[in-house]
Amino acid sequence: MSEDNKNLEDKTEELNNTTKNTEQAKEKIDQFTEKAENKFEDIKADAKDTFEKAKAKAKEFVEEDAKELYDEAKEKASKIADEAEEKLDELKEDAKAVYEKAKAKTTEFINEDAKEFVDETKEKVSKFADEAEEKLDELAEDAKEVIEETTKKTKSFFQRLFGKK
């Protein structure tokens, strides 16, 4: 029986060693888990900090650079509108001058006793004036469309830029 006791003692000791090893392994796993959790928290904090920095940079872009781009586009659109308005004014002046010349020539012709052509000339002058007026209206409408299109494109550009609809 002493050999059985000896085997039993060896097995008990082996069991105790295994229990100790298991407890040590458990402690090491707990330590590793704690370190991993701490590392995860550090990484999480770094990610949050990086996100905040990126967010601040984006905000800075929107507040400074995008505003500058918007102002430049607005200025260019205004310049185009002003140029279109100036061109329209020039065309109006040209049309008025042509109309005045035609009117003067008609008056001169009438004063020279060319009564048979008066009605025909009046009709042509009236038609010319109507056409000139129509042309001016068309030019004014075209200029208005250019201004509106430029305004819409500028607005659309900034809406897409800032994600507004």
C-alpha positions in Angstrom: 0.0 0.0 0.0 2.8 2.3 0.5 3.4 2.3 -3.2 -0.3 3.1 -3.8 0.1 5.9 -1.3 3.2 7.1 -3.0 1.3 7.1 -6.4 -1.6 8.9 -4.8 0.7 11.5 -3.3 2.4 12.0 -6.7 -0.9 12.4 -8.4 -2.1 14.8 -5.7 1.1 16.8 -6.1 0.7 16.7 -9.9 -2.9 17.9 -9.5 -1.8 20.7 -7.1 0.9 21.8 -9.7 -1.7 21.7 -12.5 -4.0 23.8 -10.3 -1.2 26.3 -9.6 -0.3 26.4 -13.3 -4.0 27.0 -14.2 -4.2 29.8 -11.7 -1.0 31.3 -13.0 -2.3 31.0 -16.5 -5.6 32.6 -15.5 -3.7 35.5 -13.8 -1.6 36.0 -17.0 -4.8 35.9 -19.1 -6.4 38.5 -16.8 -3.3 40.7 -16.9 -3.2 40.3 -20.7 -6.9 41.1 -21.0 -6.4 44.2 -18.7 -3.5 45.4 -20.9 -5.5 44.8 -24.1 -8.4 46.7 -22.6 -6.1 49.6 -21.7 -4.5 49.6 -25.1 -8.0 49.5 -26.7 -9.0 52.6 -24.6 -5.7 54.3 -25.7 -6.4 53.5 -29.3 -10.0 54.7 -28.9 -8.9 58.0 -27.4 -6.3 58.5 -30.2 -9.0 57.7 -32.8 -11.3 60.2 -31.2 -8.6 62.8 -31.1 -7.7 62.2 -34.7 -11.4 62.5 -35.7 -11.7 65.8 -33.8 -8.7 67.1 -35.6 -10.0 66.1 -39.0 -13.4 67.6 -38.1 -11.7 70.9 -37.1 -9.7 70.9 -40.4 -12.9 70.3 -42.4 -14.7 73.1 -40.5 -11.7 75.4 -41.1 -11.9 74.6 -44.8 -15.7 75.3 -44.9 -15.4 78.5 -43.0 -12.3 80.0 -44.8 -11.5 78.4 -48.1 -15.1 77.5 -49.2 -16.3 81.0 -48.3 -13.4 82.5 -50.3 -14.4 80.3 -53.3 -18.0 81.4 -52.9 -17.1 85.0 -52.7 -14.9 84.7 -55.9 -17.7 82.9 -57.8 -20.2 85.5 -56.6 -17.9 88.3 -57.7 -17.4 86.7 -61.2 -21.2 86.2 -61.6 -21.7 89.8 -60.7 -19.1 90.9 -63.2 -20.7 88.8 -65.9 -24.1 90.3 -65.1 -22.6 93.8 -65.2 -21.0 93.2 -68.6 -24.2 91.8 -70.0 -26.1 94.9 -68.7 -23.5 97.2 -70.3 -23.7 95.3 -73.6 -27.5 95.6 -73.5 -27.2 99.3 -72.9 -24.9 99.7 -75.8 -27.2 97.7 -78.1 -30.1 99.9 -76.9 -28.2 103.0 -77.8 -27.2 101.7 -81.2 -30.8 100.8 -81.9 -32.0 104.2 -80.8 -29.4 105.9 -83.1 -30.5 103.7 -86.1 -34.1 104.5 -85.3 -33.4 108.2 -85.1 -31.5 108.2 -88.4 -34.4 106.3 -90.1 -36.9 108.8 -88.7 -34.8 111.8 -89.9 -34.4 110.3 -93.4 -38.2 109.7 -93.5 -38.9 113.2 -92.4 -36.5 114.6 -95.0 -38.1 112.4 -97.7 -41.6 113.5 -96.8 -40.5 117.2 -96.8 -39.3 116.8 -100.4 -42.9 116.1 -101.4 -42.5 112.4 -102.0 -46.0 111.8 -100.7 -46.5 108.6 -102.8 -43.8 106.8 -100.8 -44.7 108.1 -97.4 -47.1 105.3 -96.4 -44.7 102.6 -97.6 -41.8 104.3 -95.8 -43.8 104.7 -92.5 -44.6 101.0 -92.7 -41.0 100.0 -93.2 -39.8 102.3 -90.4 -42.5 101.0 -88.1 -41.5 97.4 -89.0 -37.9 98.2 -88.5 -38.6 99.8 -85.1 -40.7 96.8 -84.1 -38.0 94.5 -85.2 -35.4 96.5 -83.3 -37.6 96.5 -80.2 -38.2 92.8 -80.6 -34.4 92.3 -80.9 -33.8 94.5 -77.9 -36.4 92.4 -76.0 -34.7 89.2 -77.1 -31.3 90.6 -76.1 -32.7 91.6 -72.7 -34.3 88.2 -72.2 -31.0 86.5 -73.3 -29.1 88.7 -70.8 -31.6 87.9 -68.1 -31.3 84.1 -68.8 -27.5 84.4 -68.7 -27.7 86.1 -65.3 -30.2 83.6 -64.0 -28.2 80.6 -65.3 -25.0 82.0 -63.8 -26.8 82.5 -60.5 -28.3 79.0 -60.6 -24.9 77.4 -61.4 -23.2 79.4 -58.7 -25.9 78.4 -56.2 -25.8 74.8 -57.4 -22.0 74.7 -57.1 -22.1 75.8 -53.5 -25.0 73.6 -52.6 -23.1 70.6 -53.9 -20.0 71.8 -52.2 -21.6 72.2 -48.8 -24.0 69.2 -49.3 -27.2 71.3 -49.1 -30.2 70.7 -51.4 
